[in-house]
């Protein structure tokens, strides 16, 4: 290690020792100052004094430590190291200012420092000053704490002391007040002591009051705004009372056979209601789940939270619904789950074995979690949403109904347009490997499939359906067409395909006299009423667009151009998907039958049964005029002449207002605010800010005014002449 680094470390260590020594000497006196501030002004002032003193102590310690600079280090080195030959200043001099002899001397000094190391230059501890200061500060703190408290002198006592006469007291003074708040044990909140008489605590909290009054009254009690009373008992010179907080209330101290209190304002107690547990489903992510092939278990997970704590165990209710129609049976069982997590947030998870529960095809498995909180003596519970696992009996079954019902499942052949696209794309990839005739044949076959699908969709729009009924197209369209011909029969490209034969001979001969059979063989039907009204107008428009794209796709496929048909096929598939995503398809319904219009009175001038034009409007009455009347009574009357007092305004019916508040307490967010405002205005009727405050509280509760009929305009000159003519005709 170089000499320069040794000297820097020695200087830094010396500064740290100096700062710590100063801090230890000043810390006891800082604590004494904070104790004095606590005794005189309270905890807020004591904390402020402690923080300010700590900041000042740090600043002073750093300043004094910085005074140990290079000159101090040179003096200490010369004093403690005689082998440096009083030349320590050469170690800190610049290279350019030294002569050759001085450079030689500095090199010798550096070698000596490196050989023996830097000396310990740390200042000594001020042990005596620290011990004496700590003892004296401890005595001062003990004296401050043990010094008797002096009650605040009232103005009457000061006046009596100055004049030498004992003035008679005019008010009862509150010498000491204390409110002990002990929340219920299940909330895990510590007991505390309030400096004032207002408190906010959970429901079920035990409140304990202590008062010391002068002069002493005969009877003292706490009176609540709803009429409840808590009698105070006297123990020596203090009054004590207890109460369990179950609902928010206002209260004041009431004395009997005593002078009035100097401050008789009402105090507020806010009861914090214990909320029920909150449940959230973590797994699965939907309320209805369908059983997948090969699934043997079902995992469910929940998260429960509460403001004070959740019970460690919960009940999982499992219901198995079996059967269909009216023959449905239910089997219910309960399983206990143990949660993991903190006291207020727990996670419950379980994997259910389906075979053990007896789940079979067509059954529904319904689970629901029930959790409780730790409130005593009656815990609150919450239930999660029901989760359903369904094992469909037949996924291919579609729901059908009679006319006027709702059909929720689309036909199966609504999903074959994608196979046409797949076949066309596969044909394009094989174009270079196939002969021209075979390529055209394959393209024509895909076009025939496209035509069949177009006709199937056209039935839902009431369009014409060609040929005999054909089965829905399948993915094996190529094999189906190949098998329909003889293996050795040559294919005629000019001949029309069998699908285009609109008058193919059916398998059954028509019966004489059956109109339906003749029409089935020699004609075709279209524009069926049911088919034309199967879809709503928006869905019909989308399906019509899909048919147009299918037509263009079929045209290009039949001509041997699948690359030109693919864009139309894709657009047709897009429209079909929009039809599939329609939530419901409504079947035909019977329209409304309106009564016929009686045209015999038209232009006849008969006004019998018509309303009178000159009927007067009837004024509506407010649904609840109590608040409107009170709000108007609280008006400050800004237009009143100078010198008008509040007593000249409308009298306020406080009884009616309090009765309305009791009847409609659920509509008010903060009922105690109303009680406080009413109490303040009742005690001081001339308080204008109190009237404004109560009026502002009433404003959001006023009912919305009913809609009124606007006054009709007078009209222009021609309109007035027409109305005058009607009035003259009525008087004749």
Buried (B, 14 or more C-beta within 10 A) or exposed (E): EEBEEBBEEBBEBBBEBBBEBBBBBBBBBBBBBBBBBBBEEEEEBBEEBBEEBBEEBEEBBEEBBEEBEEEEBBEBBBEEBEEBEEBBBBBEEEEEEBEEEEEEBBEBBBEBBBEEEBBEBBEEEBEEEBEEBBEEBEEBBEEBEEEEEEEEEBEBBEEBEEEEEEBEBEBBBBEEBBBBBBBBEBBEBEEEEBEEBEBBBBBBBBBBBBBBBBEBBEEBBBBBBEEEEBEBEBEEEBBBBEBEBEEBBBBBBBBEEBBEBEEEBBBBBBBBEBBBBBBEBEEBEEEEBEBEEEEEEBEBBBBBBBBBBBBBEBBBBBBBBBEEEEEEEEEEEEEEBEBEBEEBBBBBBBEBEBEEBEBEEBBBBBBBBBBBBBBEEEBBBBBBEEBBBBBEEEEEEEEEEEEEEEBEEBEEBBBBBBBBBEBBEEBBEEEEEBEEEEBBBBBBBBBBBBBBBBBBBBBBBBBEBBBBEEEEBEBEBBEBBEEEEEEEEEEEEEEEBEBEEEEEEEEEEBEEEEEEBEEBBEEEEBEBEEBBBBBEEEBBEBBBBBBBBBBBBBBBBBBBBBEBBBEBBBBBBBBBBBBEEBEEBBBEEEEEEEEEEEEEEEEEEEEEEEEEEEEEEEEEEEEEEBBBBBBEBBEEEEEEEEEEEBEEBEEBBEEEBBEBBEEBEEEBEEBBBBBBBBBBBEEEBEBEEBBEBBBEBBEEBEEEEEEEEEEEEEEEEEEEEEEEEEEEEEEE
